[in-house]
Amino acid sequence: EYLPMGGSIHMIEESLKLAYGEDSEFIKDKRIAAVQALSGTGACRLFADFQKRFLPDSQIYIPTPTWSNHHNIWRDAQVPQRTFSYYHPESRGLDFAGLMDDIKNAPNGSFFLLHACAHNPTGVDPTEEQWREISYQFKLKNHFPFFDMAYQGFASGDPERDAKAIRIFLEDGHQIGCAQSYAKNMGLYGQRAGCLSILCEDEMQAVAVKSQLQQIARPMYSNPPVHGALVVSIILSDPELKNVWLGEVKGMADRIIGMRKALRENLEKLGSPLSWEHVTNQIGMFCYSGMTPEQVDRLTSEYHIYMTRNGRIRYQQRLELFSFFVLFIISLAPLV
């Protein structure tokens, strides 16, 4: 038993509803070319190869910072990369002015990689109003937005809310690309379950684009795995099971949000003179703490607390102890 090159039609149908909306006109009009992909990574790589094959002189604008594998994916697809402003270290939030300037200054018709929600690694997302301004500027410049949506449901606990950026761009009449992953929101890391979709001008173009995506997939991995696709399609197509899943996703997201609040409260109770608002303003699995590589090194070498050297943390249970050591280290070498 195995799937065709494009993967499970049932899984793709359910994935499109999750990303584009249950009653999406684009689904009804068959304007979306979509294939099952090897999780979000595989979806990004398929799109990068598609971009290189049909627009060989194009480049991709990637946010600074981003998930490190994004650079590897487009590099190995031999697509030139540029970066655009995203994170503002001083405020530990979004560099919206810099982002908008880079969008305006990019050549017309450029490709941009956007994180749909729960930006990795910063946890910093634009507000709804900012997304609308970004979409408007994309429209003026005729840029193509490619959304990597690895955490739908994991940011706010509501998959619909987490897809808001995509819906805004759709409302504004953009053609978009979207990579979906079920690694986090369904715990299917080991099954490599994902979907790549591209909104096209019409049904005829969608058929042609899907055919080309399948041709790219064929020599790359032949066909995607079955079991993860079955899990996704069974859960999302059964109203009762889907409601159970939505409740569990919300439970996970609420726990992360609660851990953020607890960490901030602990640091403030310990008398930190610094502002820790960014901990609760950011969203998703990760937090850019603002700690320097030197501070992270001291936490590791002296207290066996481990995190990436850029200060990105995940949430854990022993927050009181963690808060104490973080405060102690930054008192010796303040945050920058």
C-alpha positions as CSV (number, residue, x, y, z in Angstrom):
1,E,0.0,0.0,0.0
2,Y,1.4,3.4,-1.0
3,L,0.3,6.8,-2.1
4,P,0.7,8.5,-5.5
5,M,3.3,11.2,-6.0
6,G,0.9,13.9,-4.9
7,G,0.0,12.1,-1.7
8,S,-3.4,11.6,0.0
9,I,-6.2,13.5,-1.6
10,H,-8.2,13.2,1.6
11,M,-5.4,14.7,3.7
12,I,-4.9,17.5,1.2
13,E,-8.6,18.4,1.2
14,E,-8.6,18.7,5.0
15,S,-5.4,20.6,5.1
16,L,-6.7,23.2,2.7
17,K,-9.8,23.7,4.8
18,L,-7.6,24.3,7.8
19,A,-5.4,26.8,6.1
20,Y,-7.8,28.6,3.7
21,G,-11.1,28.1,5.7
22,E,-13.9,25.6,5.7
23,D,-15.9,27.6,3.2
24,S,-13.1,29.0,1.1
25,E,-14.1,30.1,-2.4
26,F,-10.7,29.2,-3.6
27,I,-11.2,25.5,-2.6
28,K,-14.7,25.5,-4.3
29,D,-13.3,27.1,-7.4
30,K,-10.4,24.5,-7.5
31,R,-7.8,27.3,-7.7
32,I,-5.4,25.7,-5.3
33,A,-2.6,23.4,-6.4
34,A,-1.6,21.2,-3.5
35,V,0.4,18.1,-2.7
36,Q,1.2,16.2,0.4
37,A,4.7,17.0,1.6
38,L,7.3,15.7,4.0
39,S,6.2,17.9,6.8
40,G,7.0,21.7,6.7
41,T,10.6,21.2,5.7
42,G,9.6,19.1,2.6
43,A,6.9,21.6,1.7
44,C,9.4,24.5,1.7
45,R,11.9,22.5,-0.3
46,L,9.4,21.5,-2.9
47,F,8.4,25.2,-3.3
48,A,12.1,26.3,-3.4
49,D,12.7,23.8,-6.3
50,F,9.6,24.9,-8.0
51,Q,10.7,28.6,-7.7
52,K,14.1,27.8,-9.1
53,R,12.8,25.7,-12.0
54,F,10.2,28.2,-13.3
55,L,11.7,31.5,-12.2
56,P,15.4,30.8,-12.3
57,D,16.4,34.4,-11.9
58,S,14.3,35.1,-8.8
59,Q,15.5,35.3,-5.3
60,I,13.9,34.8,-1.8
61,Y,13.7,37.4,1.0
62,I,14.0,35.7,4.4
63,P,13.5,37.4,7.8
64,T,16.3,38.2,10.1
65,P,16.4,36.0,12.1
66,T,14.5,32.9,10.9
67,W,14.5,29.1,11.5
68,S,18.1,28.2,10.4
69,N,17.0,25.4,8.1
70,H,15.2,28.0,5.8
71,H,18.6,29.1,4.7
72,N,19.7,25.6,4.0
73,I,16.6,24.8,2.0
74,W,16.8,27.7,-0.4
75,R,20.6,27.4,-0.7
76,D,20.4,23.8,-1.7
77,A,17.7,24.6,-4.2
78,Q,20.2,27.2,-5.6
79,V,17.8,30.1,-5.0
80,P,19.7,33.4,-4.1
81,Q,18.8,34.7,-0.7
82,R,18.3,38.2,0.6
83,T,17.2,39.1,4.1
84,F,14.6,41.6,5.5
85,S,14.4,43.3,8.9
86,Y,12.2,41.5,11.4
87,Y,13.4,41.4,15.0
88,H,14.2,44.5,17.0
89,P,16.7,43.6,19.8
90,E,16.3,46.8,21.8
91,S,12.5,46.3,22.2
92,R,12.7,42.5,21.9
93,G,9.7,42.9,19.5
94,L,9.0,43.5,15.8
95,D,11.1,45.9,13.8
96,F,8.0,47.0,11.9
97,A,9.5,50.2,10.4
98,G,12.6,48.3,9.1
99,L,10.4,45.5,7.8
100,M,8.2,47.9,5.8
101,D,11.2,49.7,4.4
102,D,12.7,46.5,3.2
103,I,9.4,45.4,1.6
104,K,9.2,48.8,-0.2
105,N,12.8,48.7,-1.3
106,A,12.7,45.1,-2.7
107,P,12.4,44.8,-6.5
108,N,8.8,44.5,-7.7
109,G,7.6,40.9,-7.8
110,S,10.0,39.6,-5.2
111,F,9.4,36.4,-3.2
112,F,9.1,36.8,0.6
113,L,9.2,34.0,3.2
114,L,6.7,34.8,6.0
115,H,6.0,33.0,9.2
116,A,2.2,32.7,9.5
117,C,2.3,32.6,13.3
118,A,4.5,31.9,16.3
119,H,7.7,33.1,14.5
120,N,10.6,30.8,15.0
121,P,12.9,31.6,16.8
122,T,11.7,34.9,18.2
123,G,8.1,34.3,19.1
124,V,7.4,37.8,17.7
125,D,4.3,38.1,15.4
126,P,2.9,41.2,13.7
127,T,-0.5,42.4,15.0
128,E,-3.5,42.0,12.8
129,E,-3.3,45.7,11.9
130,Q,0.4,45.3,11.0
131,W,-0.4,42.3,8.8
132,R,-2.9,44.4,6.9
133,E,-0.3,47.0,6.3
134,I,2.2,44.4,5.1
135,S,-0.4,42.9,2.8
136,Y,-1.2,46.3,1.3
137,Q,2.4,47.0,0.6
138,F,2.9,43.6,-0.9
139,K,0.0,44.4,-3.2
140,L,1.6,47.7,-4.3
141,K,4.9,45.9,-5.0
142,N,3.4,42.8,-6.5
143,H,5.4,40.6,-4.2
144,F,4.7,36.9,-3.7
145,P,4.1,35.8,-0.1
146,F,5.2,32.3,0.8
147,F,3.9,31.4,4.3
148,D,5.5,28.8,6.5
149,M,2.8,27.7,8.9
150,A,4.5,25.2,11.2
151,Y,2.6,26.1,14.4
152,Q,-1.1,26.5,13.5
153,G,-3.0,26.2,16.7
154,F,0.1,26.3,18.8
155,A,0.3,30.1,19.0
156,S,-3.1,31.2,20.3
157,G,-4.8,27.8,20.8
158,D,-7.1,28.5,17.9
159,P,-6.1,27.3,14.4
160,E,-8.5,29.9,12.8
161,R,-6.9,32.8,14.6
162,D,-3.4,31.5,13.8
163,A,-4.3,31.5,10.1
164,K,-5.4,35.1,10.3
165,A,-2.3,36.4,8.4
166,I,-3.0,34.1,5.5
167,R,-6.7,35.0,5.4
168,I,-5.8,38.7,5.3
169,F,-3.6,38.2,2.2
170,L,-6.4,36.1,0.6
171,E,-9.0,38.9,1.3
172,D,-6.6,41.4,-0.4
173,G,-6.4,39.3,-3.6
174,H,-2.9,37.8,-3.3
175,Q,-1.8,34.6,-4.9
176,I,0.1,32.8,-2.1
177,G,2.1,29.7,-1.3
178,C,1.7,27.9,2.0
179,A,3.7,25.2,3.8
180,Q,1.8,23.3,6.5
181,S,3.2,20.9,9.1
182,Y,1.5,18.6,11.5
183,A,4.7,17.9,13.4
184,K,3.8,20.0,16.4
185,N,0.0,20.5,16.4
186,M,-0.6,16.7,16.0
187,G,2.6,15.4,17.4
188,L,3.5,13.7,14.0
189,Y,7.2,14.7,13.8
190,G,8.2,11.1,13.1
191,Q,5.6,10.7,10.3
192,R,6.6,13.7,8.2
193,A,3.1,14.9,7.6
194,G,2.7,18.2,5.8
195,C,1.1,19.9,2.8
196,L,2.3,22.4,0.2
197,S,-0.3,24.6,-1.5
198,I,-0.1,27.4,-4.1
199,L,-3.1,29.6,-4.9
200,C,-3.4,30.0,-8.7
201,E,-5.2,32.2,-11.1
202,D,-7.7,29.6,-12.1
203,E,-8.4,25.8,-12.1
204,M,-6.5,25.2,-15.3
205,Q,-3.3,26.8,-13.9
206,A,-3.8,24.9,-10.6
207,V,-3.9,21.6,-12.5
208,A,-0.7,22.5,-14.3
209,V,1.1,23.7,-11.2
210,K,0.2,20.5,-9.3
211,S,1.5,18.4,-12.1
212,Q,4.8,20.2,-12.0
213,L,5.0,19.8,-8.2
214,Q,4.5,16.1,-8.6
215,Q,7.2,15.9,-11.2
216,I,9.6,17.6,-8.8
217,A,8.6,15.2,-5.9
218,R,9.0,12.1,-8.1
219,P,12.9,12.0,-8.3
220,M,13.2,13.6,-4.8
221,Y,11.3,11.0,-2.7
222,S,8.9,9.3,-5.1
223,N,5.8,9.5,-2.8
224,P,5.1,10.6,0.8
225,P,4.4,8.3,3.8
226,V,0.9,6.9,4.4
227,H,0.4,6.7,8.2
228,G,0.7,10.3,9.1
229,A,-1.6,11.3,6.3
230,L,-4.2,8.8,7.6
231,V,-4.0,10.2,11.1
232,V,-4.5,13.7,9.8
233,S,-7.4,12.9,7.5
234,I,-9.2,10.7,9.9
235,I,-9.1,13.3,12.7
236,L,-9.9,16.4,10.6
237,S,-12.8,14.7,8.7
238,D,-14.5,13.4,11.8
239,P,-16.3,16.3,13.7
240,E,-16.1,14.5,17.1
241,L,-12.4,13.6,16.7
242,K,-11.6,17.1,15.4
243,N,-13.3,18.7,18.5
244,V,-11.2,16.5,20.7
245,W,-8.0,17.5,18.8
246,L,-9.0,21.2,19.0
247,G,-9.4,20.9,22.7
248,E,-6.0,19.3,23.1
249,V,-4.3,21.9,20.9
250,K,-5.8,24.6,23.0
251,G,-4.7,22.9,26.2
252,M,-1.1,22.8,24.9
253,A,-1.1,26.4,23.8
254,D,-2.7,27.6,27.1
255,R,0.0,25.7,29.0
256,I,2.7,27.6,27.1
257,I,0.9,30.9,27.6
258,G,0.7,30.1,31.3
259,M,4.4,29.3,31.5
260,R,5.2,32.7,29.9
261,K,3.1,34.5,32.5
262,A,4.7,32.4,35.4
263,L,8.2,33.2,34.2
264,R,7.6,36.9,33.9
265,E,5.9,36.9,37.4
266,N,8.8,35.0,38.9
267,L,11.4,37.4,37.5
268,E,9.4,40.4,38.7
269,K,8.9,38.9,42.2
270,L,12.6,38.3,42.5
271,G,13.1,42.1,42.1
272,S,14.4,42.3,38.5
273,P,14.7,46.0,37.6
274,L,14.3,45.1,33.9
275,S,11.1,44.9,31.9
276,W,10.1,41.4,31.0
277,E,7.0,42.3,29.0
278,H,8.5,40.7,25.9
279,V,8.1,37.3,27.6
280,T,4.3,37.6,27.5
281,N,4.1,39.7,24.4
282,Q,5.9,37.0,22.3
283,I,3.9,33.8,21.4
284,G,4.4,30.2,20.7
285,M,6.9,27.6,21.8
286,F,10.0,29.9,21.9
287,C,11.0,33.1,23.6
288,Y,13.8,35.4,22.7
289,S,14.9,36.2,26.2
290,G,17.4,39.0,25.2
291,M,20.2,37.1,26.9
292,T,23.6,37.4,25.3
293,P,25.8,34.4,24.2
294,E,28.1,35.1,27.1
295,Q,25.2,35.0,29.6
296,V,24.0,31.8,28.0
297,D,27.5,30.3,28.3
298,R,27.6,31.1,32.0
299,L,24.2,29.5,32.6
300,T,25.4,26.4,30.9
301,S,28.9,26.1,32.4
302,E,28.0,27.1,35.9
303,Y,24.4,25.9,36.4
304,H,23.8,23.3,33.7
305,I,20.9,25.3,32.2
306,Y,20.9,24.8,28.4
307,M,19.5,26.9,25.6
308,T,20.7,28.1,22.2
309,R,23.3,30.8,22.3
310,N,21.0,33.4,20.8
311,G,19.1,33.4,24.1
312,R,16.1,31.4,22.7
313,I,14.4,29.4,25.4
314,R,11.6,26.8,25.6
315,Y,9.4,26.5,28.6
316,Q,9.9,24.1,31.4
317,Q,8.4,23.3,34.8
318,R,11.1,24.4,37.3
319,L,10.5,28.1,36.5
320,E,11.4,29.3,40.0
321,L,14.9,27.9,39.9
322,F,15.4,29.0,36.3
323,S,14.2,32.5,37.1
324,F,16.7,32.8,40.0
325,F,19.7,31.8,37.9
326,V,18.7,34.0,35.0
327,L,18.3,37.0,37.3
328,F,21.7,36.2,38.9
329,I,23.5,36.0,35.6
330,I,22.0,39.2,34.2
331,S,22.8,41.1,37.4
332,L,26.5,40.3,36.7
333,A,26.2,41.2,33.0
334,P,23.0,43.2,32.1
335,L,21.0,42.4,29.0
336,V,21.8,44.3,25.9
